[in-house]
């Protein structure tokens, strides 16, 4: 079975994708709920703005797939829940797969599934569990021709900056991205590095697997647009942004502005101008 039909729904003819992540409630962290308290409304707003994909959990996916019409964004189904995003790491950390993840994805008409490959300081057991998760999903994905998006995340120690803080050291990002590729990723969802002008190295290490870049925490409109323009110039196949869209005062406008960069090569200034339309 070929992955092509689902990948064709995920990417444009030019091989570009903007995936809006609204799966943050899966992680049991209060700060992640800002902007998605009414998840049905948040999904409808993003659908109207027309990105390529929306990343949702199994409990949210019904809101997307109940919307009538054939031009909805594709569903990227989040397959693992983790407990590592608070300011203090719990005594026991995990990243647990939902039951029969790929069968559930097929039933919900997903174009892809997404799973973490986490690397936290002094947490080798968590990394081991993530490697197992990716390997298990890969086998099932092959059965159903379901593209596997792997999310290699290198994170700082919680005591350094609190929860969910990216370590932008490219020398840590590169081997983890490559490990995701070696484990069988069909799409990579990776963090930006500290020096965005070096991101071509991440694209190279992915060895032909398309790389979508995560947005991370909230930043100014100017920073997001400028960074996105440079990431696309460095060879990224697109972006997966969540909080910088759903927590923005104008989520639909932000989606359309970022789509103009990803798909039409807009400059940062042109994209910013769209926010005021």
Order of alpha helices (4+ residues) and beta strands (2+ residues): alpha-beta-alpha-beta-alpha-beta-beta-beta-alpha-beta-alpha-beta-alpha-alpha-beta-alpha-beta-alpha-beta-alpha-alpha-alpha
